[in-house]
Amino acid sequence: MTSAVLEVKGLTSGYGKLAIVQNVDLEVTKGNILALIGPNGSGKSTLIKSIVGAANVLEGKVYFERKDVTFLRSHEIIRLGISYVPQTQNVFESLSVHDNLELGAYTVEEKQILEERFEEVYQLFPALREKRKDKARTLSGGQRQVLAIGKSLMTRPSLLLLDEPTASVAPVMITQIMDKICEIQETGVTMILVEQNVKKALELADFTAVMVAGRIVFSGESEKIGDQKELGELFLGKKAY
């Protein structure tokens, strides 16, 4: 039986005392990709920020590999094996590609291990090796997203949280990024993918959770979302939003 890497139980969270996520239960199983989809403003980003300690948990629990991480600080959560790629402001523009990756590995102390991490990321993203001396600000939007993902992998996480990795990215780069996400999964990394490109997300993900107004209204195998008539019509293009 596949074990759960992440369990969210009765989670209510937001900013200050404002609750955006409402009583959410969610489970992500080892080695799988969970797509988190839903209308803008439904609480998807707030949910994953709650997992990494970047939003206030008002009620409920978050367990990572059976450990209660609900109220841990972000740097403590990262050290345990969770990595988070925000949608924006996810690279240091004034630094080189290589320096960005090195900052992503701030938890790594041994030089040999650090060099191994660099090589792993450069093998996965050859374009980053070619541009390793370039400033991040010179990269295209898609290249910056690739760098942000590469930076997050420098900690060699067990769980990777991706918030809209294809937002504002050229179509040719969307395919490349999605292909790389598949490659990352093949290395054994479990992922939560917040994505507005619903069809791409459903093709990629093993499981899907749909959020509406801060609540999960569907959770199950991605291929079965079409069996839910209203959701299928809404997200698979059978009727307008």
C-alpha positions as CSV (number, residue, x, y, z in Angstrom):
1,M,0.0,0.0,0.0
2,T,1.4,3.4,-1.0
3,S,2.2,5.6,2.0
4,A,1.2,9.2,2.5
5,V,4.0,11.7,2.3
6,L,1.7,14.6,3.3
7,E,-1.6,14.6,5.3
8,V,-3.6,17.8,5.8
9,K,-6.4,17.3,8.3
10,G,-9.2,19.9,8.9
11,L,-7.0,22.8,7.9
12,T,-8.3,26.3,8.1
13,S,-5.7,28.9,7.3
14,G,-5.2,32.4,5.9
15,Y,-3.5,35.7,6.8
16,G,-3.9,37.2,10.2
17,K,-7.3,36.0,11.4
18,L,-8.8,36.0,7.9
19,A,-9.6,32.4,6.9
20,I,-9.2,31.6,3.2
21,V,-8.7,27.9,3.3
22,Q,-11.7,26.2,5.0
23,N,-11.6,22.8,6.8
24,V,-9.5,21.1,4.1
25,D,-8.5,17.4,4.2
26,L,-5.9,16.3,1.7
27,E,-3.5,13.4,1.3
28,V,-0.6,13.1,-1.1
29,T,0.9,9.7,-1.6
30,K,4.6,8.9,-2.2
31,G,5.9,9.3,-5.7
32,N,2.8,10.8,-7.1
33,I,1.8,14.2,-8.5
34,L,-1.3,15.9,-7.1
35,A,-2.7,18.7,-9.2
36,L,-4.5,21.4,-7.3
37,I,-6.9,23.2,-9.5
38,G,-9.8,25.7,-9.2
39,P,-10.9,29.2,-10.0
40,N,-8.7,32.2,-9.2
41,G,-9.0,33.2,-5.6
42,S,-10.1,29.8,-4.4
43,G,-7.3,29.4,-1.9
44,K,-4.9,27.1,-3.8
45,S,-1.8,29.2,-3.2
46,T,-2.8,29.8,0.4
47,L,-3.1,26.1,1.0
48,I,0.4,25.3,-0.1
49,K,1.8,28.3,1.7
50,S,0.2,26.9,4.8
51,I,2.1,23.6,4.3
52,V,5.4,25.5,4.3
53,G,4.7,27.9,7.2
54,A,4.1,30.9,5.0
55,A,0.4,31.4,5.9
56,N,-1.3,31.2,9.3
57,V,-2.9,28.0,10.4
58,L,-6.0,28.7,12.4
59,E,-7.2,25.2,12.9
60,G,-6.2,21.7,11.8
61,K,-3.0,19.8,11.3
62,V,-0.3,19.2,8.7
63,Y,1.7,16.0,8.8
64,F,4.8,15.4,6.7
65,E,6.0,11.8,6.7
66,R,3.9,11.3,9.9
67,K,5.6,14.2,11.6
68,D,3.4,17.1,12.8
69,V,4.8,20.2,11.0
70,T,1.8,22.5,11.5
71,F,3.6,25.2,13.4
72,L,7.2,24.7,12.4
73,R,9.0,27.7,10.8
74,S,9.7,27.6,7.0
75,H,13.4,26.9,7.3
76,E,12.7,24.0,9.7
77,I,10.2,22.5,7.2
78,I,12.6,22.9,4.3
79,R,15.3,21.0,6.3
80,L,12.8,18.1,6.8
81,G,12.5,17.7,3.0
82,I,9.8,20.0,1.6
83,S,10.6,22.5,-1.0
84,Y,8.4,25.3,-2.4
85,V,8.6,27.3,-5.6
86,P,6.4,30.5,-5.5
87,Q,4.8,31.7,-8.7
88,T,6.7,35.0,-8.6
89,Q,9.8,36.5,-7.0
90,N,11.3,33.0,-7.0
91,V,14.9,33.9,-8.1
92,F,17.5,36.5,-7.1
93,E,17.7,38.6,-10.3
94,S,21.0,40.3,-9.4
95,L,22.8,37.0,-8.9
96,S,24.1,34.5,-11.5
97,V,22.3,31.3,-12.2
98,H,25.0,29.3,-10.3
99,D,24.8,31.6,-7.3
100,N,21.0,31.2,-7.3
101,L,21.4,27.4,-7.2
102,E,24.0,27.7,-4.4
103,L,21.6,29.8,-2.3
104,G,19.0,27.1,-2.8
105,A,21.4,24.6,-1.1
106,Y,21.9,26.7,2.0
107,T,21.2,23.7,4.1
108,V,24.0,21.7,2.6
109,E,27.3,22.1,4.5
110,E,29.6,19.5,2.8
111,K,31.3,20.8,-0.4
112,Q,31.3,17.4,-2.1
113,I,27.6,17.0,-1.6
114,L,27.0,20.6,-2.9
115,E,28.9,19.7,-6.0
116,E,26.8,16.6,-6.5
117,R,23.7,18.7,-6.2
118,F,24.9,21.1,-8.8
119,E,25.6,18.3,-11.2
120,E,22.2,16.7,-10.6
121,V,20.5,20.0,-11.5
122,Y,22.7,20.7,-14.4
123,Q,22.0,17.3,-15.9
124,L,18.3,17.8,-15.5
125,F,18.4,21.3,-16.9
126,P,21.3,21.5,-19.4
127,A,20.3,25.1,-20.3
128,L,21.2,26.2,-16.8
129,R,24.7,24.9,-17.2
130,E,25.1,26.9,-20.3
131,K,23.9,30.0,-18.6
132,R,25.4,29.4,-15.2
133,K,27.5,32.6,-15.2
134,D,24.6,34.8,-16.5
135,K,22.6,37.0,-14.2
136,A,19.1,35.7,-13.5
137,R,17.6,39.0,-14.7
138,T,18.8,38.2,-18.3
139,L,16.8,35.0,-18.5
140,S,13.4,34.7,-20.1
141,G,10.3,34.1,-18.0
142,G,10.4,30.4,-18.8
143,Q,14.1,30.1,-18.0
144,R,13.6,31.9,-14.7
145,Q,10.9,29.3,-13.8
146,V,13.3,26.5,-14.7
147,L,16.0,28.1,-12.5
148,A,13.5,28.4,-9.6
149,I,12.7,24.7,-9.9
150,G,16.3,23.9,-10.1
151,K,17.1,26.0,-7.0
152,S,14.3,24.1,-5.1
153,L,15.9,20.8,-6.0
154,M,19.2,21.7,-4.5
155,T,17.9,20.5,-1.1
156,R,16.9,17.2,-2.7
157,P,13.4,17.4,-1.4
158,S,11.0,14.5,-0.8
159,L,8.0,16.8,-1.5
160,L,8.0,19.6,-4.0
161,L,5.3,22.3,-4.1
162,L,5.0,24.1,-7.4
163,D,2.8,27.2,-7.6
164,E,1.8,28.0,-11.2
165,P,5.1,27.0,-12.8
166,T,3.8,27.8,-16.3
167,A,2.2,31.2,-15.5
168,S,3.3,33.9,-18.0
169,V,5.5,31.4,-19.8
170,A,5.8,31.1,-23.6
171,P,3.9,28.1,-25.0
172,V,7.1,26.3,-26.1
173,M,8.4,26.6,-22.6
174,I,5.2,25.2,-21.0
175,T,5.8,21.9,-22.7
176,Q,9.4,21.8,-21.6
177,I,8.6,22.6,-18.0
178,M,5.9,20.0,-17.9
179,D,8.3,17.4,-19.4
180,K,10.8,18.3,-16.7
181,I,8.2,17.9,-14.0
182,C,7.7,14.3,-15.3
183,E,11.5,13.7,-15.1
184,I,11.6,15.0,-11.5
185,Q,8.8,12.6,-10.6
186,E,10.8,9.7,-12.1
187,T,13.5,10.4,-9.5
188,G,11.0,9.7,-6.7
189,V,10.0,13.2,-5.8
190,T,6.3,13.7,-4.7
191,M,4.7,16.9,-5.9
192,I,1.8,19.2,-5.5
193,L,1.2,21.2,-8.6
194,V,-1.0,24.3,-8.6
195,E,-1.8,25.0,-12.2
196,Q,-4.3,27.0,-14.2
197,N,-3.6,25.1,-17.4
198,V,-6.1,22.4,-16.3
199,K,-5.8,20.1,-19.3
200,K,-2.0,19.9,-19.0
201,A,-2.3,19.4,-15.2
202,L,-4.8,16.6,-15.6
203,E,-2.6,14.9,-18.2
204,L,0.4,15.2,-15.9
205,A,-1.0,14.4,-12.4
206,D,-1.9,11.1,-10.9
207,F,-4.4,12.7,-8.6
208,T,-6.4,15.9,-8.6
209,A,-8.0,18.1,-6.0
210,V,-10.4,20.8,-6.9
211,M,-10.7,23.9,-4.7
212,V,-13.7,26.3,-4.8
213,A,-14.1,29.1,-2.3
214,G,-11.5,27.7,0.0
215,R,-12.8,24.2,0.2
216,I,-12.0,20.9,-1.6
217,V,-15.0,19.9,-3.7
218,F,-13.4,16.9,-5.4
219,S,-10.4,14.7,-4.7
220,G,-9.5,11.6,-6.6
221,E,-7.7,10.1,-9.6
222,S,-7.2,12.7,-12.4
223,E,-8.7,10.5,-15.1
224,K,-12.0,10.4,-13.1
225,I,-12.6,14.1,-13.0
226,G,-14.5,13.8,-16.2
227,D,-16.9,11.4,-14.5
228,Q,-18.0,14.3,-12.2
229,K,-20.4,16.0,-14.7
230,E,-20.3,19.6,-13.4
231,L,-16.5,19.5,-12.9
232,G,-16.0,17.9,-16.2
233,E,-18.0,20.6,-17.9
234,L,-16.3,23.4,-16.0
235,F,-12.7,22.3,-16.3
236,L,-12.6,20.3,-19.6
237,G,-14.2,23.0,-21.8
238,K,-17.7,21.7,-22.3
239,K,-19.1,24.9,-21.1
240,A,-17.9,28.4,-20.4
241,Y,-16.7,29.5,-17.0
